[in-house]
Amino acid sequence: MKISLYIFALGLIFSSCSNESEREPEVITSAPVNTLEKDTNGLVIAFYYNDSLKEGFTYYKNIDEDVSRKNLSFQTELKRKTNNLENFVSKKGAEAQQGLLSENEIMKIQEKAQRMEAELMQYQQREGAQLEAEVMRKLTDINNKVISFGKKFSEANGIDLLMGYADGGQINYVNPSMDVTRAFIDFLNKEQKRIEEDL
């Protein structure tokens, strides 16, 4: 009996709620959006191959070579420190197996090996993080230059839309007649040279 009263009460609550939901929903108007309508007949679109910038933009090549040298130096030093640790542990392990070391000497060797390993880890983390931060700064600098010079290039050549094209990117096909890669790279190099001369 109590269950049927409970169900009846729930039915009344739901029916009263459904009456409220039948009201007209309020229409919320958004703020007007300013749009620019443009006749696409005169729209000028051009593109450049992103990968070509790495090969043709001298500033980019110089930065890439500098970063590659630093990375090679980092990897070489990391390998040297790793080899030193491995050689030390191997040599002292052989001496311990031959019974040439006392327990006190073994404890000191273990402590030294732990210090060497900690120094190796610290070097890897510290230098690796510094190198990664430098790479990010330089890539940001290159990207900012390409954007800034791309704007100047587009304005100078009457281009409305300049796109960077890369295989596997979001653009599936671009008509080769719109390719301005060589001209854009020449422009990038001239602008960078002009900036360097002004410094």
C-alpha positions as CSV (number, residue, x, y, z in Angstrom):
1,M,0.0,0.0,0.0
2,K,2.8,2.4,0.9
3,I,4.6,1.6,-2.3
4,S,1.6,2.4,-4.5
5,L,1.1,5.8,-2.6
6,Y,4.8,6.5,-3.2
7,I,4.5,5.7,-6.9
8,F,1.3,7.9,-7.1
9,A,3.2,10.8,-5.4
10,L,6.1,10.5,-7.8
11,G,3.6,10.5,-10.7
12,L,2.1,13.8,-9.5
13,I,5.6,15.4,-9.1
14,F,6.6,14.3,-12.7
15,S,3.4,15.6,-14.2
16,S,3.7,18.9,-12.5
17,C,7.3,19.2,-13.8
18,S,6.3,18.3,-17.3
19,N,3.8,21.2,-17.4
20,E,6.6,23.6,-16.7
21,S,8.7,22.2,-19.4
22,E,6.0,22.8,-22.0
23,R,6.6,26.5,-21.8
24,E,8.2,28.2,-24.8
25,P,12.0,28.2,-24.3
26,E,13.7,31.5,-24.1
27,V,15.6,32.5,-27.2
28,I,19.1,33.8,-26.3
29,T,20.5,36.0,-28.9
30,S,24.3,36.3,-29.2
31,A,26.2,39.4,-29.9
32,P,26.5,40.3,-33.6
33,V,29.6,38.8,-35.3
34,N,31.5,41.1,-37.6
35,T,32.3,39.2,-40.8
36,L,34.2,40.2,-43.9
37,E,32.7,39.3,-47.2
38,K,35.2,39.2,-50.0
39,D,34.8,38.4,-53.6
40,T,37.0,35.3,-54.1
41,N,37.6,36.0,-57.8
42,G,40.6,38.1,-56.9
43,L,41.8,36.0,-54.0
44,V,45.5,35.2,-54.3
45,I,46.7,32.0,-52.5
46,A,50.2,30.7,-52.4
47,F,52.1,28.1,-50.6
48,Y,55.7,27.0,-49.7
49,Y,57.1,23.6,-48.7
50,N,57.9,23.6,-45.0
51,D,60.7,21.1,-45.4
52,S,62.4,23.3,-47.9
53,L,62.9,26.0,-45.2
54,K,65.3,23.7,-43.4
55,E,67.4,23.3,-46.5
56,G,67.2,26.8,-48.0
57,F,66.7,29.3,-45.2
58,T,70.3,30.0,-44.2
59,Y,69.4,31.2,-40.7
60,Y,67.5,28.0,-40.1
61,K,70.4,25.8,-41.4
62,N,72.9,27.6,-39.2
63,I,70.7,27.2,-36.1
64,D,70.1,23.5,-37.0
65,E,73.9,22.9,-37.4
66,D,74.6,24.7,-34.1
67,V,72.0,22.6,-32.2
68,S,73.3,19.4,-33.9
69,R,76.9,20.2,-32.8
70,K,75.8,20.8,-29.2
71,N,73.7,17.7,-29.2
72,L,76.6,15.6,-30.5
73,S,78.9,17.1,-27.8
74,F,76.3,16.3,-25.1
75,Q,75.9,12.7,-26.4
76,T,79.7,12.3,-26.6
77,E,80.2,13.5,-23.0
78,L,77.4,11.4,-21.8
79,K,78.9,8.3,-23.4
80,R,82.3,9.1,-21.9
81,K,80.9,9.4,-18.4
82,T,78.9,6.2,-18.8
83,N,81.9,4.3,-20.1
84,N,84.0,5.6,-17.1
85,L,81.4,4.3,-14.7
86,E,81.1,1.0,-16.4
87,N,84.8,0.5,-16.6
88,F,85.3,1.4,-13.0
89,V,82.6,-1.0,-11.9
90,S,83.9,-3.8,-14.1
91,K,87.5,-3.3,-13.0
92,K,86.7,-3.2,-9.3
93,G,84.2,-6.1,-9.6
94,A,87.0,-8.2,-11.1
95,E,89.4,-7.3,-8.3
96,A,86.7,-8.1,-5.7
97,Q,86.1,-11.6,-7.3
98,Q,89.8,-12.3,-7.2
99,G,89.8,-11.5,-3.5
100,L,92.2,-8.5,-3.9
101,L,89.9,-6.1,-2.0
102,S,89.0,-5.8,1.7
103,E,85.4,-5.3,2.8
104,N,86.3,-1.7,3.7
105,E,87.7,-1.1,0.2
106,I,84.6,-2.7,-1.4
107,M,82.3,-0.4,0.6
108,K,84.4,2.6,-0.5
109,I,84.2,1.4,-4.2
110,Q,80.4,1.0,-3.9
111,E,80.1,4.5,-2.5
112,K,82.3,5.9,-5.3
113,A,80.3,4.0,-8.0
114,Q,77.0,5.5,-6.5
115,R,78.5,9.0,-6.6
116,M,79.6,8.5,-10.2
117,E,76.2,7.2,-11.2
118,A,74.4,10.2,-9.4
119,E,76.8,12.7,-11.2
120,L,76.0,11.0,-14.5
121,M,72.2,11.2,-13.9
122,Q,72.5,14.9,-12.8
123,Y,74.6,15.7,-15.9
124,Q,72.1,14.0,-18.2
125,Q,69.1,15.8,-16.6
126,R,70.8,19.2,-16.3
127,E,72.5,19.4,-19.7
128,G,69.7,17.6,-21.5
129,A,67.1,20.1,-20.1
130,Q,69.3,23.1,-21.0
131,L,69.8,21.7,-24.6
132,E,66.0,21.1,-24.9
133,A,65.2,24.6,-23.7
134,E,67.7,26.1,-26.1
135,V,66.2,24.1,-29.0
136,M,62.7,25.3,-28.1
137,R,63.9,29.0,-27.9
138,K,65.6,28.7,-31.3
139,L,62.6,27.0,-33.0
140,T,60.3,29.7,-31.6
141,D,62.7,32.4,-32.9
142,I,62.7,30.7,-36.4
143,N,58.9,30.4,-36.3
144,N,58.5,34.1,-35.4
145,K,60.8,35.1,-38.3
146,V,58.9,33.0,-40.8
147,I,55.6,34.5,-39.6
148,S,56.9,38.0,-39.7
149,F,58.8,37.7,-43.0
150,G,55.8,35.8,-44.4
151,K,53.6,38.7,-43.7
152,K,56.0,41.1,-45.5
153,F,56.4,38.7,-48.4
154,S,52.7,38.4,-48.8
155,E,52.1,42.1,-48.6
156,A,54.9,42.8,-51.1
157,N,53.5,40.2,-53.6
158,G,49.7,40.8,-53.2
159,I,49.2,37.4,-51.6
160,D,46.0,37.1,-49.5
161,L,46.7,33.6,-48.1
162,L,50.2,32.1,-47.7
163,M,50.3,28.5,-46.5
164,G,53.1,26.2,-45.3
165,Y,52.6,22.8,-46.9
166,A,54.0,19.6,-45.5
167,D,53.4,15.9,-46.4
168,G,50.9,14.4,-43.9
169,G,49.5,17.8,-43.0
170,Q,45.9,19.0,-43.1
171,I,46.1,20.1,-46.8
172,N,45.6,17.2,-49.1
173,Y,46.5,18.9,-52.4
174,V,47.9,22.2,-53.6
175,N,48.1,23.2,-57.3
176,P,51.9,23.4,-58.1
177,S,51.3,26.7,-59.9
178,M,50.7,28.3,-56.4
179,D,54.2,27.2,-55.2
180,V,56.3,30.2,-54.1
181,T,58.9,28.2,-52.1
182,R,62.0,29.4,-54.0
183,A,60.9,33.1,-54.0
184,F,59.9,32.9,-50.3
185,I,63.2,31.3,-49.2
186,D,65.1,34.0,-51.2
187,F,63.0,36.7,-49.5
188,L,63.7,35.1,-46.0
189,N,67.5,35.1,-46.7
190,K,67.5,38.7,-47.9
191,E,65.4,39.9,-44.9
192,Q,67.6,38.0,-42.4
193,K,70.8,39.4,-44.1
194,R,69.3,42.9,-43.9
195,I,68.6,42.4,-40.1
196,E,72.1,41.1,-39.5
197,E,73.7,44.1,-41.4
198,D,71.6,46.5,-39.3
199,L,72.9,45.0,-36.0
